[in-house]
Amino acid sequence: MEKQNRQEERLDGEVLFEGRMLRLDRDRVRLPNGHESTREVVRHPGAVGIIAIQNQQVLLVRQYRYAIAQETLEIPAGKLDPQEPPLDCAVRELREETGYRGTMEHISTFYTTPGFTDEVMHLFLARDLVWDPLTPDDDEFIGVEKIAWDEAVQRAKQNEFIDAKTILGILLVQGRMG
């Protein structure tokens, strides 16, 4: 079977918006068939998510998400600072959002929505948790909830979480733990 070229070549582009969390680019590209088109891409510095387990319970955070106009129950997570290694970010975010730190194990790295953003998510499993809080960010209003691990797995399988990183993280860890 002959390999088909599907790559697109960037010809030029412009920054449409740049904020504190993301940048929106519009690029002009050459398609594999030689035609030109445009691509809008959200540029994001990347993020981490942490599946934190203590005494057969998982720590989750409840917070209001403005973009979807509702509260979510999700794993602790946060944006990478410039040049920050994902492991350092995971340690910081877990402490800021839950007050705990623990032994971190990298679980997975994936693109969140490659159709329009370059955001990459690094998932970590945190165990052996100890209380060691950091001050939360000024714009975060978070409640920490603990639920039984088995219940979290069931809720993930039954589509009771609406956050993709939470579902994926729980199911990936469950697959490792058996």
Backbone as a ProteinNet text record, in pm:
[ID]
protein_1_A
[PRIMARY]
MEKQNRQEERLDGEVLFEGRMLRLDRDRVRLPNGHESTREVVRHPGAVGIIAIQNQQVLLVRQYRYAIAQETLEIPAGKLDPQEPPLDCAVRELREETGYRGTMEHISTFYTTPGFTDEVMHLFLARDLVWDPLTPDDDEFIGVEKIAWDEAVQRAKQNEFIDAKTILGILLVQGRMG
[TERTIARY]
84.3	0	89.1	61.2	142	111.9	218.4	202.3	161.5	56.5	4.8	56.2	100.2	144	20.9	12.3	-99.9	-52.3	76.1	133.6	95.4	73.7	42.7	162.8	192.3	306.3	258.1	313.1	278.7	346.9	268.2	320.9	346.8	252	267.6	153.6	155.2	50.6	51.6	-49.5	-61.7	-117.2	-82.5	-136.7	-264.5	-377.7	-506.2	-531.5	-479.7	-502.1	-391.8	-347.1	-253.4	-295.9	-325.3	-366.5	-271	-311.7	-222.9	-219.5	-318.3	-325.9	-306.4	-331.8	-325.1	-302.1	-272	-254.6	-333.2	-396.1	-470.5	-398.8	-353.9	-286	-378.1	-364.2	-427.9	-315.4	-297.1	-190.6	-249.2	-175.7	-208.1	-120.5	-181.8	-109.7	-130.6	-32.1	-45	-84.1	-192.9	-244.1	-166.7	-176.9	-106.2	-140.4	-260.9	-300.1	-255.6	-181.1	-131	-218.7	-343.5	-431.1	-390.2	-440	-413.1	-539	-518.6	-628.8	-577	-663.8	-621.5	-648.2	-568.2	-583.6	-577.9	-675.6	-673.9	-629.7	-527.1	-468.8	-457.8	-510.8	-492.9	-360.6	-267.5	-137.5	-147	-106.2	-119.3	11.7	56.6	186.6	188.7	73.3	66.6	17.3	-17.3	-77.6	-47.6	-81.9	-69.2	-202.9	-223.4	-335.1	-279.8	-335.3	-282.6	-393.6	-374.4	-463.2	-398.5	-453.6	-394	-473.7	-407.3	-475.2	-417.4	-509.1	-471.2	-573.4	-525.6	-613.6	-731.5	-701.7	-803.1	-910.5	-873.2	-960.9	-884.6	-959.1	-898.1	-939.6	-843.7	-870.9	-918.1	-1032.7	-1088.4	-1113.6	-1118.9	-1148.4	-1278.6	-1357.8	-1483.7	-1462.4	-1491.3	-1474	-1568.6	-1598	-1681.7	-1595.7	-1642	-1571.6	-1651.7	-1600.7	-1671.2	-1706.9	-1614.6	-1636.6	-1760.1	-1794.8	-1912.7	-2025.4	-2003.8	-2105.3	-2160.3	-2069.3	-2112	-1993.5	-2025.1	-1922.8	-1883.5	-1757.1	-1709.4	-1643.7	-1639	-1562	-1454.2	-1328.6	-1220.6	-1093.2	-996	-866.5	-796.4	-708.6	-630.6	-549	-536.4	-467.6	-425.4	-338.1	-298.6	-204.1	-184.9	-105.2	42.8	125.3	269.8	311.5	402.3	465.7	572.7	618.4	722.4	846.2	891	1009.4	997.3	877.5	859.4	847.5	927.6	911.9	776.3	713	581.5	579.2	682.4	685	679.6	756.8	754.7	616.9	554.1	420.4	319.8	330.5	237.8	251.3	373.6	396.7	335	360.8	307.9	155.9	97	-48.7	-119.5	-65.8	-128.1	-127	-15	-5.2	-98.2	-103.8	-190.4	-337.3	-377.8	-520	-573.6	-489.6	-539.5	-468.9	-350.2	-272.4	-178.3	-176	-93.8	21.4	125.1	231.2	250.2	309.8	327.8	431.4	450.4	539.6	469	535.3	473.6	527.1	434.8	469.2	401.5	478	421	335.9	215.1	120.8	105.9	90.1	61.4	85.4	112.5	117.6	36.9	-51.8	-139	-180.6	-222.5	-280	-427.4	-473.4	-611.8	-711.8	-686.4	-778.1	-697.6	-628.3	-535.2	-599.6	-729.1	-795.8	-783.2	-759.6	-748.7	-651.5	-586.3	-492	-370.4	-258.2	-135.6	-117.3	-221.7	-210.7	-177.8	-74.2	-35.6	-60.1	-113.3	-145.4	-55.3	4.3	87.5	12.6	-18.4	-88.8	10.4	-10.9	72.4	-15.5	37.1	-23.9	53.6	-16.8	45.8	0	98.2	69.9	155	136.8	212.4	196.1	72.4	43.2	67.6	125	143.1	95.3	45.5	-7.2	109	106.2	212.9	158.9	63.7	-9.1	72.9	35.2	80.3	-41.5	-20.1	-130.3	-191	-323.6	-386.4	-374.6	-391.1	-392.9	-509.5	-491.3	-593.8	-725.9	-723.7	-846.4	-907	-860.5	-913.5	-994.5	-1114.7	-1202.6	-1240.3	-1167.7	-1172	-1213.1	-1296.6	-1328.6	-1269.7	-1207	-1146.3	-1243.8	-1262	-1348.9	-1271.9	-1294.3	-1235.5	-1348.6	-1327.6	-1425.1	-1349.7	-1418.3	-1356.5	-1308.6	-1191.4	-1132.3	-1227	-1286.8	-1378.9	-1497.2	-1546.7	-1656.9	-1612.2	-1490.7	-1438.6	-1428.6	-1380.3	-1369.3	-1508.2	-1603.3	-1740.6	-1799.4	-1779	-1832.6	-1768.6	-1638.1	-1571.5	-1629.6	-1650	-1704.1	-1848.8	-1922.8	-2064.4	-2087.5	-1978.1	-1986.8	-2046.6	-2015.1	-2066.9	-1974.1	-1851.9	-1764	-1776.2	-1766.9	-1778.3	-1643.4	-1539.1	-1405.9	-1321.1	-1269.3	-1198.4	-1072.4	-992.9	-868.5	-896.9	-1007.4	-1046.1	-1083.9	-1166.7	-1208.6	-1086.7	-1006.7	-890.6	-791.9	-763.9	-668.5	-711.2	-835.9	-885.9	-879.6	-923.2	-923.7	-781.9	-689.8	-551.5	-488.9	-512.5	-457.9	-524.1	-653.3	-724.4	-667.4	-634	-574.1	-438.7	-364.3	-233.6	-247.2	-351.5	-367.7	-441.7	-514.3	-590.2	-721
-118.2	0	124.9	217.5	337.6	435.6	492.2	590.8	724.7	782.6	909.4	1023.9	1132.4	1251.6	1327.6	1346.7	1420.9	1547	1575.5	1688	1820.1	1921.6	2055.9	2145.9	2236	2326.2	2465.5	2520.1	2655.8	2755	2845.2	2947.3	3078.7	3121	3238.6	3238.3	3334.2	3337.9	3467	3478.3	3595.7	3554.9	3631.5	3611.9	3694.6	3627.4	3697.2	3746.6	3671.7	3705.9	3643.6	3715.9	3659	3702.9	3603.7	3630.4	3565.7	3558.7	3502.3	3349.6	3287.1	3141.4	3078.1	3153.9	3095.2	3202.3	3154.9	3241.9	3180.1	3262.8	3215.2	3261.4	3163.9	3191	3155.2	3229.6	3191.1	3178.5	3057.1	3028.4	2999.3	3039	3002	2881.4	2774.8	2649.8	2601.7	2523.3	2453.8	2310.2	2265	2130.4	2030.3	1901.9	1800.2	1804	1851.5	1857.8	1987.2	2072.7	2197.3	2318.4	2298.6	2411.1	2476.8	2598.5	2670	2675.3	2682.9	2694.7	2768.6	2789	2850.7	2754.3	2768.4	2689.8	2785.6	2775.4	2850.3	2754.3	2794.6	2706.1	2779	2716.5	2766.9	2711.7	2801.3	2763.4	2769.1	2661.2	2648.6	2593.3	2639.7	2594.9	2451.4	2388.5	2252	2251.3	2132.3	2121	1984	1971.4	1844.2	1810.5	1683.1	1633.8	1528.7	1522.6	1432.7	1345.2	1214.1	1119.3	1091.8	1150.4	1143.5	1045.1	939.5	833.4	823.6	820.8	807.9	717.3	612.1	519.8	471.9	427.6	377.7	480.7	609.4	718.2	805.9	867.2	960.3	1101.8	1193.3	1334	1401.5	1465	1538	1682	1770.8	1910.8	1949.9	2024.2	2076.3	2225.4	2268.1	2408.9	2449.3	2578	2632.5	2655	2606.6	2624	2720.4	2841.5	2948.1	2909.5	2844.3	2812	2725.6	2640.4	2554.5	2593.3	2699.6	2756	2654	2572.7	2478.3	2431.8	2373.3	2313.5	2178.2	2144.3	2012.2	1947.5	1817.2	1738.7	1671.9	1706.4	1660	1638.2	1573.3	1555	1690.7	1709.2	1833.1	1847.8	1971	1995	2140.1	2168.7	2307.7	2325	2451	2491.9	2497.1	2454	2465.2	2611.6	2651.6	2782.7	2773.5	2888.2	2883.5	2806	2712.8	2629.7	2537.4	2523.1	2438.5	2292.1	2204.1	2061	2011	1919.9	1869	1811.8	1740.4	1685	1795.1	1901.9	2013.7	2078.2	2091.2	2149.3	2061.4	1929.5	1837.6	1847.1	1853.2	1866.7	1997	2106.5	2238.2	2240.8	2193.5	2199.1	2113.7	1995.5	1910.8	1981.3	2043.9	2116	2236.8	2312.8	2431.3	2394.9	2289.8	2259.9	2169.6	2082.7	1988.8	2002.1	2062.2	2071.6	1954.1	1858.2	1738.3	1735.9	1663.7	1626.8	1476.9	1417.5	1273.4	1226.6	1096	1033	1033.3	1088.6	1104.3	1000	946	852.7	900.9	917.7	960.4	847	880.3	781	792.7	915.2	932.8	1077.4	1096.7	1229.8	1222	1319.4	1317.3	1458.6	1475.2	1602	1603.2	1714.9	1720.4	1726	1810	1827.3	1869.9	1775.9	1813.1	1872.1	1873.6	1935.5	2087.2	2149	2295.2	2351.5	2265.1	2317.6	2226.4	2286.7	2209.3	2175.8	2197	2168.2	2020.9	1998.3	1863.3	1849.4	1734.6	1707	1593.4	1613.4	1511.8	1462	1332.4	1275.3	1207.1	1228.6	1169.1	1099.5	992.7	925.1	968.1	1017.1	1057.8	962.8	908.9	821	865.2	796.9	829.3	977.5	1023.5	1165.7	1212.2	1331.7	1397.3	1541.7	1595	1732.1	1831	1916.5	2014.3	2122.7	2203.6	2294.4	2412.9	2458.9	2586.1	2676.5	2807	2900.9	2884.6	2868.5	2855.4	2985.1	2974	3092.5	3182.2	3315.3	3413	3395.3	3335.6	3322.5	3182.7	3100.4	2964.7	2951.7	2900.4	2874.1	2727.6	2646.5	2501.6	2434.7	2333.2	2246	2108.5	2049.2	1917	1812.3	1705.4	1594.7	1464.6	1373.5	1239.9	1142.1	1055.7	949.3	816.9	711.3	578.7	548.8	486.1	454.7	371.9	268.1	183.9	264	358	443.6	534.5	588.7	674.8	597.5	473.8	390.8	366.5	330.9	307.1	432.6	546.8	672.4	707.4	679.2	703.7	613	486.6	391	421.7	481.1	510.2	652.8	719.7	853.5	956.6	944.4	1039.7	1159	1153.6	1270.1	1332.9	1466.7	1532.8	1585.3	1560.5	1609.7	1495.5	1512.1	1404.2	1359.2	1452.9	1412	1331.4	1359.2	1284.4	1141.6	1127.3	994.4	914.1	972.8	902.8	867.7	963	938.4	824.7	826.4	720.8	585.6	579	451.6	400.7	490.3	447.3	393.6	460.5	413.7	283.5	271.2	147.9	31.8	56.2	-46.6	-91.3	-1.6	-35.9	-110.8	-75.1	-132.1	-264.8	-289.4	-413.8	-408.9
0	0	0	-87.9	-101.4	10.6	68.6	175.1	114.5	168.9	117.4	204.1	139.8	212.4	261.7	391.6	450.6	522	511.1	582.6	518.5	602.6	555.2	583.7	491	504.5	543.3	652.5	695.8	601.8	544.3	453.9	527.7	609	694.2	795	884.4	984.7	1064	1149.4	1235.1	1370.7	1471.4	1605.5	1614	1638.3	1648.7	1790.6	1888.4	2029.6	2112	2214.1	2310.3	2449	2535	2672.1	2770.1	2895.5	2997.5	2994.2	2930.5	2929.2	2792.6	2686.4	2553.2	2448.6	2328.2	2212.3	2097.7	2017.2	1900.7	1773.8	1694.1	1567.5	1450.8	1340.7	1215.1	1112.7	1062.7	967	829.7	728.5	591.4	559.9	507.4	482.8	339.3	293.4	165.3	197.4	137.3	158.2	72.4	102.7	22.7	-125.9	-161	-302.9	-370.8	-296	-352.7	-329.1	-289.3	-259.4	-127.8	-104.6	19.8	104.9	235.3	330.9	453.6	549.9	676.3	790.8	894.7	1016.9	1134.5	1223.7	1348.8	1457.6	1533	1632.9	1766.2	1870	2005.6	2057.3	2089.3	2144.4	2296.9	2361.7	2507	2561.6	2678.4	2731.1	2782.6	2792.6	2845.1	2988.3	3035.4	3167.2	3226.4	3353.4	3424.1	3489.4	3513.4	3592.6	3687.8	3807	3909.6	3966.3	3959	4024.4	4159.2	4264.4	4397.8	4482.8	4528.1	4602.7	4743.1	4841.1	4981.6	5050.2	5113.8	5187.3	5102.6	4980.8	4887.2	4854.1	4864.9	4823	4724.2	4631.8	4536.7	4575.4	4567.5	4596.3	4468.1	4474.5	4361.3	4403.3	4306.3	4335.9	4268.4	4342.6	4289.1	4265.4	4141.4	4109.6	3998.1	3993	3887.3	3764.2	3650	3523.4	3437.3	3422.7	3352.2	3208.4	3138.5	2996.9	2974.3	3070.9	3055.9	3152.2	3230	3320.1	3418.9	3475.1	3578.1	3661.9	3775.7	3860.7	3805	3825.1	3788.1	3908.9	3907.1	4003.1	3919.9	3946.1	3859.9	3939.4	3874.5	3938.1	3946.3	4045.4	4050.6	3922.1	3875.3	3748.4	3741.3	3645.8	3627.1	3511.1	3475.8	3361	3397.5	3302	3317.6	3310.8	3399.7	3388.6	3279.8	3225.1	3121.4	3168.6	3087.4	3112.4	3234.2	3291.2	3409.4	3368.7	3427.6	3399.2	3449.4	3375	3416.4	3558.4	3599.7	3735.3	3840.5	3822.3	3917.2	3922	3805.6	3798.7	3872.7	3855.3	3922	4074.5	4122.9	4267.6	4317.8	4247.5	4286.6	4283.6	4173.6	4160.6	4265.4	4293.9	4396.1	4530.9	4564.3	4691.9	4695.5	4585.1	4581.1	4590.2	4519.3	4507.9	4618	4674.5	4776.4	4910.2	4911.9	5035	5056.7	4965.3	4982	4881.9	4919.2	4825.7	4838.6	4737.9	4741.8	4642.8	4638.8	4542.6	4407.5	4306.3	4174.2	4076.3	3997.3	3890.6	3762.9	3656.7	3529	3471.7	3427.7	3374.9	3223.1	3173.8	3031.9	2990.9	2863.3	2803.1	2673.5	2654.5	2536.9	2498.7	2373.2	2327.8	2365.2	2420.6	2467.3	2352	2253.2	2140.5	2018.5	1952.2	1846.1	1720.4	1712.5	1598.5	1598.1	1716.8	1718.3	1821.6	1901.5	1999	2010.7	2048.7	2071.4	2219.5	2301.3	2445.2	2468.2	2546.8	2585.2	2735.7	2775	2915.9	2963.3	3080.7	3144.6	3268.3	3272.8	3387.8	3480.8	3611	3714.8	3817.8	3875.1	3988.8	4112.4	4214	4340.6	4450.5	4523.8	4637.8	4756.1	4868.6	4991.1	5024.2	5027.1	5044.8	5188.1	5199.6	5329.4	5316	5426.3	5428.4	5418.6	5317	5295.1	5202.5	5250.4	5161	5111.1	4992.3	4935.6	4926	4917.4	4901.1	4762.1	4754.8	4622.1	4542.7	4410.5	4324.6	4364.1	4344.3	4382.3	4309.7	4189.9	4110.9	4117	4212.1	4225.4	4354	4339.8	4453.7	4446.4	4521.9	4506.2	4635.9	4623.6	4735.8	4708.9	4809.1	4793.9	4846.1	4767.1	4807.6	4792	4883.6	4875	4848.8	4748.7	4727	4717.2	4752	4748.6	4607.3	4597.5	4467.3	4381.3	4439	4362.3	4308.9	4389.4	4345.5	4230.7	4240.3	4133.5	4002.6	4008.3	3887.7	3829.8	3913.8	3866	3802.9	3868.9	3815.6	3681.4	3667.1	3538.9	3430.7	3462.3	3365	3328.5	3420.9	3396.6	3345.7	3306.2	3247.3	3342.5	3471	3569.2	3590.9	3537.5	3536	3397.8	3391.8	3261.6	3212.3	3287.4	3254.2	3198.9	3076.5	3007.4	3079.1	3131.5	3197.8	3322.9	3388.3	3508.4	3471.1	3370.2	3325.1	3279.9	3192.2	3139.7	3250.3	3337.9	3445.6	3536.2	3577.6	3666.5	3596.8	3471.7	3401.4	3371.4	3339.7	3317.5	3445.5	3556.6	3685	3723.9	3703.2	3735.4	3655.2	3528.2	3445.4	3496.4	3557.9	3615.1	3748.2	3823.9	3956.8	3953.2	3844.8	3834	3904.9
[MASK]
++++++++++++++++++++++++++++++++++++++++++++++++++++++++++++++++++++++++++++++++++++++++++++++++++++++++++++++++++++++++++++++++++++++++++++++++++++++++++++++++++++++++++++++++++

